[in-house]
Amino acid sequence: MQQIFNFIFKNSNRLLFLLLLCISLSLTIQSHSYHKSRIISSANYVSGGVYEKIHNVSEYLHLKTQNDALAIENARLKSLLFKTKDSTAIQKFQNLKIHVPEDVMVSKVIHNSYNVHENFLTLNSGSLEGVEPDMGVINNLGIVGIVDKTSAHYATVISILNVKSQINAKVKKSNHFGSLVWNGKSTGFVQLIDVPRLASVRKGDTIVTGGQSVIFPENINIGTINKVYIDNKTNYYTLDVKLFNDMTNLGHVYVIKSKNRDELNNLEKTTKNE
């Protein structure tokens, strides 16, 4: 202990300089948006690289599980194909982009937190691949989250298991809308709040995206109603929703960009300003 005190006294000027330097840098970054954005971008780049190395090792150890999941998904797609009138016909997709209002990019989750109240994911795709903030992220089972920030090669995503997340959703059979939130408790359940009491809801009903935003297309799967809570003080239900997704085990995902997003956002801004 005496040696520690001697070291501090002996290097007090240097330590004081370093402390003041850190404080000044912190104040500069917090007060200037440009410096702040550059620091965040650099941090995303460094942490993204570390997460990717760790994920590559983990992914190799879980190849069998991923292959099983791909086999199940392929079987489902083949089942849909076989139900068509002519499954051997070659489909023409040259004009697909004209008819489909979304672009879909494939990415991979290389880091996933789910044990705190504000959970985030990291993807191995960034701005160079066309990923931008406020894009929706899904997989074959349902929604995953919304892109928050990007660097050149990586992106962070606000998980649906984040107490600050709020996504438009609806009861599939009745089209009654609400807001999808998370109460911070179970990783397997989220809550659909502000559902009108006149809605007919029961356990097992499917919950999907509502389509009242430009982040997610309409009717993307979320989960099924597990419990229905009635607030006697309001005219709304709170629905406990069991997720289709296992948010603790995520691999490949799809990042969705709505082609109409910028047009709709600009129109709404113009309307509000007037």
N, C-alpha and C positions, 0 to 999 in steps of 0.2 A: 504493500500500500504506500509506504514511504517513497518507493521508487516512482510510483505513478505521480505523486504530488511533486516530486523533484522534476520529473519530465515536464509537467504542466507549467511549473514556475520557470523552468529553463527556456521553454518555447512559448511563453505567454504571448509575445508579440506576434509570432507567426500564427498561432491559433486564433488570436483576435482578428488578424487580417483575413484569415480564411472564413471566419464566422461572418464578418461584415461583407465579404465578397459574396457569400451565399445569399445573405439577406438582400443585397442590392440586385443580384441576378433574379431572385424570386420576385421582387417588386417590379423589375423591368418587364419580366415575362407576363405578370398578371395585368399590368397596365397597358400593354401594347398587344393588340390582337394578332399582328403579323408574327411577332416573336413567339407568342403563345401557340399559334397554329404550326409554326416550324418545329417547336419543341415536341408537340403532340405527334406530328408526323414522324419525327426521328424516333420517338419512343415506340410508336407503332411498328416501325421498321425493325428496330432492335428486338423488341419482345416477340414480334412475329417470326423472326428468324429462329429464335430460341424455341418457341412453341412448335415450329415446323419440324425441327430436328427431333424433339421429344415425340411428336406425333408419328413421325416416320417409323421409329422403333416400335411404338405401341401398335401401329397399324399392321406391321409385319407379324406381331405376335397374335393378332386377331383376324388373320386372313380367312380362316375357316368360317367364323361367324359372318363376315362380310360376304363371303361367297354364298352362304346359305341364304342370306337376305336377298342377294341378287337373283338367286335361283327362284325364290318365291315371287319376286317382282316380275321376272321374265315369264313365269307361269301365268300370272294374272294378266299380263299384256297379251300373251298368246291366247288365253281364254277369250279376251275381248276380240282379238283378230278372228278367231274361229267362228264367232257369232255373226260376222258380217256375211253378206250374201255371196261375195266372191273374194275369199281371202287370198287368192293368188293374183288378183288384179294389181297392177303396178299403179300406185297413187302418184299423182303429179302435184308436186309441192313448189313449183317454180314461183308461184305467186302467193306463197304462204304469208309473207310479211305484209301483203296488202290487206289481208283479211283478219290477221291476228293482232290484237291491240297491245301485246306484250312481247318483249324480248326476254329470253331465258338464257342465263349463263350458269354453267356447272362449276361448282366450287367444292371445297372440302373444309370441314371444321377441324382446326388443328389445336384449338384450346377451348375448353368449355367449363364455365363455372356454374354451379347450381346449388351451392350450400350457403349462400348469403342472400340478403334481401335485394340487392341490385346486381343481378347476374348478367355476364357478358360472354359472348363467344368471339373467337378470332378465326377468320377465313384466310385461306392462302391465295386469295384473289384481291386485287386492288384496283386503283384508278386506271392503270395501264390496260386492264382487261375490261374496263367499262363500268366497274362497280362504283356507285355513288351513294352518298348519304340518302336516307329515306327510301331505299329500295326494300321490297319485301323479300324475305328468305323463307323457303319452304323445303320439304323433302317429299318422298312418295307417300308419307303418312299424314302430313298436314303442315301447318305453319310452324315456324321456328322462331322468327324474330324480325327485327327491322335494322338495316344497316345504320350505324351511328357515325363512324369516322373511317376514313381511308388513308392509306399511304400508297406508294406506287405498286406494291406487290401484296399488300394485306389490307384487311378490313375488320373493324370491330362491329359486333352486332348486339343490339339490346335484345336479350332473350325475352320470350314471353313470361319466363320466370323472373320478372323484374317488377318490383312494386311500383315503378314509375311508368311501366308499359300500359298503354291503353289502345285497344284495337276495336274497330267496328265489327260486330258479329251479329248473327241472327239465328233464330230457331228455323231449321230448314223447312219443316212441313208447313209453317204458318207465316214465315217471313217477318215475324216480329223482331225488331232490332234491340240491341243493347250494347253496352261497352264491356269488352273483355279485359279483365284486370287479374292481378294475382295478389293474394292476401299474405304471401310470404311464408306459408306453412308447408304444404306438401308439394313435392316436385311432380306429382302425378295429376294434380288438379289445379284448375284456374276457375275464376268466377265470372259469370255474365250478369252484370248489374243493370238496373234501370229498364228491366223488361216489363211492359205494361201488364197490369193484373188481368186485363181482358184477354190476354193471350192464353191459348190452350197448350199447357206444357205438362209433360209427365216424364218420369224416369225412363231413360233409354232413348229419348228423342235426340236427334243429331244436331250439333251446333256447327255452323260453317261461317266463313267470312261474309260480311254483309254487302260489300261492294260500294259502300257510301264514301269510300276514299280512293285515292289513286295509288295506294301502296300495294294492296292485294287485289287480285281479281275476285269476282264474286264466286261463292260456293266452293272455296277451298276448305277441306275438312279441318276440324279442330278437335272435336271429341263428342261425347254423349253426356246427357244430363244424369247426374248421380243423385242429387238431392235438390229439392225445391224449398226455398225459404220465403216466407211471407212477412213483409214488414207492415205491421198494422198501422203505422203512422203515415205510410205513403201508399200510393197506388201502383207500386212496382214489386216485382219478384227479384230475388237474387238466386241465381242458379249455380250450383256447384257442378263443374264440368270435368269429367274424367277425360284426360287427353288421349288421343290416339297415339301420339308420339311418346317415346321414352326419352325425355329430355336429358337423361344422364348418359345416353349412349347414342351419339350423333356422328355420322360419317359424311357421306356426300350430300350436298344440298344444292338447291337451285335458287339463284338470285334473279328476281323479276324486275324488269324495268317497263313501266307503262309508257307507251309512246305518246299518250295523250296527257301525261302528267304536267309537263311544262305549260301546255296550252290551257289546261283547266286551272292551274294555279294562277297564271297570269290573268285569266278572266275573272276569277274570284277576287284577286287583289284589286283589279280595276273597279269591280262592283262595290267593294267595301270603301274604296277611296272616294267614290262618287256619292 
